[in-house]
Amino acid sequence: SIVNQLIYDRKLYQGVGYSGLQLVGYDSSNTPFYRFKNDVPENAPEYVTVELQAQKQKGEKYICEGFSSEHIPELIERGITKKYVNMIAVNGDGVISRYAFCRSVSDKSTYRVDLPGSDKKYSFSLIGTNKNKLYVFESVIDMLSYASFYAINNGQDAWQQLTMLSLGGKSDVALDEFLKNKPITEITFCLDNDDAGKHATEQLSDKYALKGYAVSKDIPLNKDFNDDLKAFRALEEKSIVQTTKPLRR
């Protein structure tokens, strides 16, 4: 899948956390240790003093109190904590990482944030085999959803042709930086299908057309391409259910 490939390429990471708990480090066997962020609940695991490091298999060691991850299943069962998974998209300037964006993978969560120290000029991008045409999106998830549609319509690996950029909003500071020293001649704006997105599309289209780029737009049917993909998947699942439904006699 696209996500698996980007994880392999170290462009995407999955971060697992637990509500109400703070990760304090890893022991020598790479077991995570946690503390409660606020009040310690009744019958909670006892803190033990242990030598930890901030990252797995590397980093300076320090002494800290906490409890090991072996207690997490019990805490989840008791309703004291909940597991959550975040997607972290990382981008750089070819030398070091300059930008990281984190969002929850849950449809029920609105958590999304640029991580501290991120430079918006280096917002998330993917360089495809077609280096002359650029597709521009408001968010990373919209970019990946568009790539998924492209793969569905053109073949599993076809998305790797696409050169794509997430603005991380509607500002074009990342676009200006991205276009430097690149052979881009065409720009397709794939912003949201709402009033703000349409307004930004018109403004940016006019601005970059005046700079000499061939400009076009690809507007999602719903609010954004992630909503389009979810709607497509829902119809796909409905079709599978209907075709596998036993015939009535």
Contacts in CASP RR format, 6 or more apart in sequence:
PFRMAT RR
TARGET T0000
AUTHOR 0000-0000-0000
METHOD contacts of the structure
MODEL  1
SIVNQLIYDRKLYQGVGYSGLQLVGYDSSNTPFYRFKNDVPENAPEYVTV
ELQAQKQKGEKYICEGFSSEHIPELIERGITKKYVNMIAVNGDGVISRYA
FCRSVSDKSTYRVDLPGSDKKYSFSLIGTNKNKLYVFESVIDMLSYASFY
AINNGQDAWQQLTMLSLGGKSDVALDEFLKNKPITEITFCLDNDDAGKHA
TEQLSDKYALKGYAVSKDIPLNKDFNDDLKAFRALEEKSIVQTTKPLRR
2 144 0 8 1.000
2 147 0 8 1.000
2 148 0 8 1.000
2 151 0 8 1.000
2 159 0 8 1.000
3 12 0 8 1.000
3 144 0 8 1.000
6 12 0 8 1.000
6 126 0 8 1.000
6 144 0 8 1.000
7 13 0 8 1.000
7 14 0 8 1.000
10 90 0 8 1.000
11 89 0 8 1.000
11 90 0 8 1.000
11 91 0 8 1.000
11 124 0 8 1.000
11 126 0 8 1.000
12 87 0 8 1.000
12 88 0 8 1.000
12 89 0 8 1.000
12 90 0 8 1.000
13 87 0 8 1.000
13 88 0 8 1.000
13 90 0 8 1.000
14 85 0 8 1.000
14 86 0 8 1.000
14 87 0 8 1.000
14 88 0 8 1.000
14 105 0 8 1.000
15 85 0 8 1.000
15 86 0 8 1.000
15 87 0 8 1.000
15 88 0 8 1.000
16 83 0 8 1.000
16 84 0 8 1.000
16 85 0 8 1.000
16 86 0 8 1.000
17 23 0 8 1.000
17 83 0 8 1.000
17 84 0 8 1.000
17 85 0 8 1.000
17 86 0 8 1.000
18 34 0 8 1.000
18 72 0 8 1.000
18 75 0 8 1.000
18 76 0 8 1.000
18 81 0 8 1.000
18 82 0 8 1.000
18 83 0 8 1.000
18 84 0 8 1.000
19 81 0 8 1.000
19 82 0 8 1.000
19 84 0 8 1.000
20 36 0 8 1.000
20 37 0 8 1.000
20 38 0 8 1.000
20 81 0 8 1.000
21 34 0 8 1.000
21 35 0 8 1.000
21 36 0 8 1.000
21 37 0 8 1.000
21 75 0 8 1.000
21 81 0 8 1.000
22 34 0 8 1.000
22 35 0 8 1.000
22 36 0 8 1.000
22 37 0 8 1.000
23 32 0 8 1.000
23 33 0 8 1.000
23 34 0 8 1.000
24 33 0 8 1.000
24 34 0 8 1.000
24 35 0 8 1.000
24 52 0 8 1.000
24 64 0 8 1.000
24 65 0 8 1.000
24 66 0 8 1.000
25 32 0 8 1.000
25 33 0 8 1.000
25 52 0 8 1.000
25 53 0 8 1.000
25 54 0 8 1.000
25 64 0 8 1.000
26 32 0 8 1.000
26 33 0 8 1.000
26 52 0 8 1.000
26 53 0 8 1.000
26 54 0 8 1.000
26 55 0 8 1.000
26 56 0 8 1.000
27 33 0 8 1.000
27 50 0 8 1.000
27 51 0 8 1.000
27 52 0 8 1.000
27 68 0 8 1.000
28 51 0 8 1.000
30 56 0 8 1.000
30 57 0 8 1.000
31 68 0 8 1.000
31 69 0 8 1.000
31 70 0 8 1.000
32 68 0 8 1.000
32 69 0 8 1.000
33 50 0 8 1.000
33 52 0 8 1.000
33 64 0 8 1.000
33 66 0 8 1.000
33 67 0 8 1.000
33 68 0 8 1.000
33 69 0 8 1.000
34 66 0 8 1.000
34 67 0 8 1.000
34 68 0 8 1.000
34 69 0 8 1.000
34 72 0 8 1.000
35 47 0 8 1.000
35 65 0 8 1.000
35 66 0 8 1.000
35 67 0 8 1.000
36 44 0 8 1.000
41 80 0 8 1.000
44 67 0 8 1.000
44 75 0 8 1.000
44 80 0 8 1.000
45 67 0 8 1.000
45 68 0 8 1.000
45 71 0 8 1.000
45 74 0 8 1.000
45 75 0 8 1.000
46 67 0 8 1.000
47 65 0 8 1.000
47 66 0 8 1.000
47 67 0 8 1.000
48 65 0 8 1.000
48 66 0 8 1.000
48 67 0 8 1.000
48 68 0 8 1.000
49 63 0 8 1.000
49 64 0 8 1.000
49 65 0 8 1.000
50 63 0 8 1.000
50 64 0 8 1.000
50 65 0 8 1.000
50 66 0 8 1.000
51 61 0 8 1.000
51 62 0 8 1.000
51 63 0 8 1.000
52 61 0 8 1.000
52 62 0 8 1.000
52 63 0 8 1.000
52 64 0 8 1.000
53 59 0 8 1.000
53 60 0 8 1.000
53 61 0 8 1.000
53 62 0 8 1.000
54 60 0 8 1.000
72 81 0 8 1.000
72 83 0 8 1.000
75 81 0 8 1.000
76 82 0 8 1.000
76 83 0 8 1.000
84 104 0 8 1.000
84 106 0 8 1.000
84 109 0 8 1.000
85 104 0 8 1.000
85 105 0 8 1.000
85 106 0 8 1.000
86 102 0 8 1.000
86 103 0 8 1.000
86 104 0 8 1.000
86 105 0 8 1.000
86 111 0 8 1.000
87 102 0 8 1.000
87 103 0 8 1.000
87 104 0 8 1.000
87 105 0 8 1.000
87 140 0 8 1.000
87 141 0 8 1.000
88 100 0 8 1.000
88 101 0 8 1.000
88 102 0 8 1.000
88 115 0 8 1.000
89 100 0 8 1.000
89 101 0 8 1.000
89 102 0 8 1.000
89 124 0 8 1.000
89 140 0 8 1.000
89 166 0 8 1.000
90 97 0 8 1.000
90 99 0 8 1.000
90 100 0 8 1.000
90 124 0 8 1.000
91 97 0 8 1.000
91 98 0 8 1.000
91 99 0 8 1.000
91 100 0 8 1.000
91 122 0 8 1.000
91 123 0 8 1.000
91 124 0 8 1.000
91 125 0 8 1.000
92 98 0 8 1.000
92 99 0 8 1.000
92 122 0 8 1.000
93 122 0 8 1.000
98 118 0 8 1.000
98 119 0 8 1.000
98 121 0 8 1.000
98 122 0 8 1.000
99 114 0 8 1.000
99 118 0 8 1.000
99 119 0 8 1.000
99 120 0 8 1.000
99 121 0 8 1.000
99 122 0 8 1.000
99 123 0 8 1.000
99 124 0 8 1.000
100 114 0 8 1.000
100 115 0 8 1.000
100 118 0 8 1.000
101 112 0 8 1.000
101 113 0 8 1.000
101 114 0 8 1.000
101 115 0 8 1.000
101 118 0 8 1.000
101 123 0 8 1.000
101 124 0 8 1.000
101 140 0 8 1.000
101 166 0 8 1.000
101 168 0 8 1.000
102 111 0 8 1.000
102 112 0 8 1.000
102 113 0 8 1.000
102 114 0 8 1.000
102 115 0 8 1.000
103 111 0 8 1.000
103 112 0 8 1.000
103 113 0 8 1.000
103 140 0 8 1.000
103 141 0 8 1.000
104 110 0 8 1.000
104 111 0 8 1.000
104 112 0 8 1.000
107 230 0 8 1.000
112 139 0 8 1.000
114 120 0 8 1.000
114 168 0 8 1.000
120 168 0 8 1.000
120 171 0 8 1.000
120 173 0 8 1.000
120 174 0 8 1.000
121 173 0 8 1.000
121 174 0 8 1.000
121 176 0 8 1.000
121 177 0 8 1.000
122 174 0 8 1.000
122 177 0 8 1.000
123 165 0 8 1.000
123 166 0 8 1.000
123 167 0 8 1.000
123 168 0 8 1.000
123 174 0 8 1.000
124 140 0 8 1.000
124 143 0 8 1.000
124 165 0 8 1.000
124 166 0 8 1.000
124 168 0 8 1.000
125 163 0 8 1.000
125 164 0 8 1.000
125 165 0 8 1.000
125 166 0 8 1.000
125 174 0 8 1.000
125 178 0 8 1.000
126 143 0 8 1.000
126 147 0 8 1.000
126 162 0 8 1.000
126 163 0 8 1.000
126 164 0 8 1.000
127 163 0 8 1.000
128 160 0 8 1.000
128 161 0 8 1.000
128 162 0 8 1.000
128 163 0 8 1.000
128 164 0 8 1.000
129 160 0 8 1.000
129 161 0 8 1.000
130 161 0 8 1.000
130 162 0 8 1.000
130 163 0 8 1.000
131 163 0 8 1.000
131 182 0 8 1.000
131 183 0 8 1.000
131 184 0 8 1.000
132 183 0 8 1.000
132 184 0 8 1.000
132 185 0 8 1.000
132 186 0 8 1.000
133 163 0 8 1.000
133 184 0 8 1.000
133 185 0 8 1.000
133 186 0 8 1.000
133 187 0 8 1.000
133 188 0 8 1.000
134 163 0 8 1.000
134 164 0 8 1.000
134 165 0 8 1.000
134 178 0 8 1.000
134 179 0 8 1.000
134 184 0 8 1.000
134 186 0 8 1.000
134 187 0 8 1.000
134 188 0 8 1.000
135 143 0 8 1.000
135 146 0 8 1.000
135 162 0 8 1.000
135 163 0 8 1.000
135 164 0 8 1.000
135 165 0 8 1.000
135 188 0 8 1.000
135 190 0 8 1.000
135 218 0 8 1.000
136 164 0 8 1.000
136 165 0 8 1.000
136 167 0 8 1.000
136 175 0 8 1.000
136 187 0 8 1.000
136 188 0 8 1.000
136 189 0 8 1.000
136 190 0 8 1.000
136 191 0 8 1.000
136 204 0 8 1.000
137 143 0 8 1.000
137 146 0 8 1.000
137 164 0 8 1.000
137 165 0 8 1.000
137 166 0 8 1.000
137 167 0 8 1.000
137 190 0 8 1.000
137 191 0 8 1.000
137 225 0 8 1.000
138 166 0 8 1.000
138 167 0 8 1.000
138 168 0 8 1.000
138 169 0 8 1.000
138 170 0 8 1.000
138 191 0 8 1.000
138 192 0 8 1.000
138 197 0 8 1.000
138 224 0 8 1.000
139 166 0 8 1.000
139 168 0 8 1.000
139 169 0 8 1.000
139 224 0 8 1.000
139 226 0 8 1.000
140 166 0 8 1.000
140 168 0 8 1.000
141 226 0 8 1.000
142 166 0 8 1.000
142 190 0 8 1.000
142 192 0 8 1.000
142 220 0 8 1.000
142 224 0 8 1.000
142 225 0 8 1.000
142 226 0 8 1.000
143 164 0 8 1.000
143 165 0 8 1.000
143 166 0 8 1.000
145 224 0 8 1.000
145 225 0 8 1.000
145 226 0 8 1.000
145 228 0 8 1.000
145 229 0 8 1.000
146 162 0 8 1.000
146 164 0 8 1.000
146 190 0 8 1.000
146 218 0 8 1.000
146 225 0 8 1.000
147 159 0 8 1.000
147 162 0 8 1.000
147 164 0 8 1.000
148 159 0 8 1.000
148 229 0 8 1.000
149 225 0 8 1.000
149 228 0 8 1.000
149 229 0 8 1.000
149 232 0 8 1.000
150 158 0 8 1.000
150 159 0 8 1.000
150 161 0 8 1.000
150 162 0 8 1.000
151 157 0 8 1.000
151 158 0 8 1.000
151 159 0 8 1.000
152 232 0 8 1.000
163 184 0 8 1.000
165 174 0 8 1.000
165 175 0 8 1.000
165 178 0 8 1.000
166 174 0 8 1.000
167 174 0 8 1.000
167 175 0 8 1.000
168 174 0 8 1.000
170 191 0 8 1.000
170 196 0 8 1.000
170 197 0 8 1.000
170 200 0 8 1.000
172 204 0 8 1.000
172 207 0 8 1.000
175 204 0 8 1.000
175 208 0 8 1.000
178 184 0 8 1.000
184 213 0 8 1.000
185 213 0 8 1.000
185 214 0 8 1.000
186 213 0 8 1.000
186 214 0 8 1.000
186 215 0 8 1.000
186 216 0 8 1.000
187 208 0 8 1.000
187 213 0 8 1.000
187 214 0 8 1.000
187 215 0 8 1.000
187 216 0 8 1.000
188 215 0 8 1.000
188 216 0 8 1.000
188 217 0 8 1.000
188 218 0 8 1.000
189 200 0 8 1.000
189 201 0 8 1.000
189 204 0 8 1.000
189 205 0 8 1.000
189 215 0 8 1.000
189 216 0 8 1.000
189 217 0 8 1.000
189 218 0 8 1.000
190 217 0 8 1.000
190 218 0 8 1.000
190 219 0 8 1.000
190 220 0 8 1.000
190 225 0 8 1.000
191 197 0 8 1.000
191 198 0 8 1.000
191 200 0 8 1.000
191 201 0 8 1.000
191 204 0 8 1.000
191 217 0 8 1.000
191 219 0 8 1.000
192 220 0 8 1.000
192 223 0 8 1.000
192 224 0 8 1.000
193 219 0 8 1.000
193 220 0 8 1.000
193 221 0 8 1.000
193 222 0 8 1.000
193 223 0 8 1.000
193 224 0 8 1.000
194 223 0 8 1.000
198 219 0 8 1.000
201 217 0 8 1.000
201 219 0 8 1.000
205 215 0 8 1.000
205 217 0 8 1.000
208 215 0 8 1.000
209 215 0 8 1.000
220 227 0 8 1.000
220 228 0 8 1.000
221 228 0 8 1.000
221 231 0 8 1.000
222 228 0 8 1.000
222 231 0 8 1.000
END
